[in-house]
Amino acid sequence: MNDPFGNIFYFVLTLWLASIWWRDIRSGAKGGQPGATACKSLAPYLIAVAGTLLLLAAETVGELCLGIADQQTDVSAIALLAFVSGAIVEELVFRAYLVVETRGETLKWLSIVVFSVVFALLHPYFWTFENPPDADALSIWERALAGTQFHFTLKAAWTTAFIFAGSLWFYFVRFFRFNPAHSILVPIAAHLAKNLAVFFIKLAEGHVTSWF
């Protein structure tokens, strides 16, 4: 996240992916990308953002009560690009594609729970990865096993639980009745609001430590 060139590349890739959805949204053509529909009412956006910020507030207050609020990672200012990119790309991948929409409500919400677990566990809180010193001499699987470290801490569990809850909320605001077109723009707005809030909380707490 603190790699400036990686952040810029990720941001450019995000703009390209977003342009594909935006083209379908503007054309209004059926059969385009999943969720590539317009949501003309302001209410779904307000509800989605409000719910996200309430979850973030609960997470933050909980960290203070549990005494883990200071266990934050430092980031650079350019990481803001990654925060914005992540909000868009993760929605286009998970909330657009990784859901079973056409096999009934039970299977749809079961898939939402399963993919929300995957979404939460993919975030590196229970685990981190660093290339081992002898990486070139190892196979891919040996490298993965040697370089992966697990962290079963209260902070990891707390943050992962709220990522899971946030994923459920993002799925919900895409499919709830106030968003009848199931527009992907609604969960993108919610996710973007969360990531921007997290970045500025880090900034306020002194965890944005450099420009690059």
N, C-alpha and C positions, 0 to 999 in steps of 0.2 A: 504493500500500500504506500510505502514511502519511496518507491522507485519512480522518479519523475517521467522517464521515457515510457515505462510501462503504463503509468496513469494516462499519459497523453494518447498512447496507442489504444487503450481500453476505451477512452472517451470518443475517439474517432470511430472505432468499431461500433460503439453504442449509437452514435449519430446515424451511421449507415443502417443499422438494424431498425432504428426508430423510423427512418425515412420509408422503409418498406411498409410498416403498419400505417404510417401517416398517409401514404399514397392511397392505400385501400380505404382508409377512413374518409378521405376527401372525395373519393370517387363514389362511395356509397354502394359499390358493387358487391353482390352476394358471392360467397365462395372464396373470399380472400383469406387473410390471416385470421386465426382465432381471436375474437375480441376486437377486431378492427372495425368498430362501429362507433358512431358519435353518441355522446351523452349530453343533451342540450340543456338539461336541468342542472341548476347549481346545487340543489339539495343533496344529491348523492356524494358530491365532492366534499361538502361541509361535514356530512355524517362520517364519511370515511376518514377524513383528516382528524376530526374531533376524537373518534374512537382510537386512532393510532396514538395521538398525543396523550390520551388518558392512560393507555397501556404503558407508554414511555414514562409518564409521571409515576405510575405504580411501580415500575421497575426501578426508577431512580430513588424513590422514597424507600423501597425495600432494601436497596443497597446501603443506604444510610443507616437504616435500622439494624441491618446485619453486620455492619462494620466492614463492608467490602467496597465502599465507594471509591477508595483510593487505589484500588487494583485496576487501574485503567491503562490502556496502551497509549503511548505517545505517537502522534502522527505529524506529518508535515502539512503545510498549508495546501500544497498541490494535491494532497490526498482528497481534497474536496471534489476533484474530478472523479475519483473512484467512488465516493459516496453518491454522487449524482448518477454515475454510470451503473452502479450496482442496483440502485432503485429501479432503473428502467429495464436493464437486461434481465434481472431476476424475475420481474413481472412478465416480460415477454416469453421467458422460458417456462416458468412454473405456472403462473396463473393463466397463461394462454394455452400452452401445449400439455403440461403435465396434469391433466384432469380428465376423467372419463365423463363426458357430457351427455352421451346419447344412449346410455343403458339404464336409465331410471335414476330416481333420486337417491335410493339407498347406495347403489354402486358409486354414484357421483360423490357423495359425501364420505364414503369409505375411502375412495381414492384421494380425496382432499386431506383426510387425516394421515394416510400413508405418505403422501408426498410432502406433507408438512413436517413429518418426522425426518424424512430425508433432507429437506431444506434446512432444518435446524441442525442436524448432525454434520452437514457439509461445512458449516461455519466452524472455523478452527478455534474452539474454546476447550473442548475435551481433548483435543489433539493439536500438535504442531508438527511440522516437517522441516528438516534440514538435511541437505545432502551429506552423507557420511564421508569421512576423509578418503576412503578407498572406493568411492562411488563408481569409478570407471571400471573397476575389476568385478563389479557385482551385476547380477541380472536385475531386471526391473523389479521383480518381487523381493529379491534380497535387499535392494536399495530402499524399497518402501518400508520393509520391516525394520531395517537398521536405522533409517532416518526418522521414523515416526515415534514421537513421544506422547504419552497420554497424561492428561491432567484431570484427575477426578477431584475437583475442588468445589467448594460452595459457590465461588464466583462463576465457575464454568457451568455448573448446574443451573444457577439462577438465570444467567444470561441466555443459555440455550433454551430454557423453559419459556422465556419471553419471546425468543425468536420463533419458537413453535406457535405460541399464542398469536404473535403478529402474523404469521403465515395463515393461520385459520381466519384471522380477520380480513386479510387481503383477499382470500378466496371468497369469504362471505360477501364483501362489498362488491365483488364482481357479479355475484349471482343473486344478491338480494333483490326484493321486489321493487325497491326504489331505483334500481338500475335495470330496467326491463330489457334494454338492448344488450346487457352483459358486456358493456364497454370496458376494455382493458385500461382506458384512461383513468378510470376511477381508482383502482388499486395502485396504479402508477403514482397518482397524486398523493395517495395515503403513504406509500412507501417513500416517496421523495420527501414528504413532510417529516417523516421519522428520521431519515438519514441526515437531513439538514439540521434538524434539532439536535441529534447526537453530535454532529460536528461542532455546532456552536456551544453545546454544553462542554465539550472537550476544550474548546477555545477559552471559555470562561473559567475553567478549572486549571488552566495552564498546561494542558496536555497536547496543545499544538505548539511544537517546540522549535520549528524552523520553517523556512519557506519551501525548501526542497528536501 
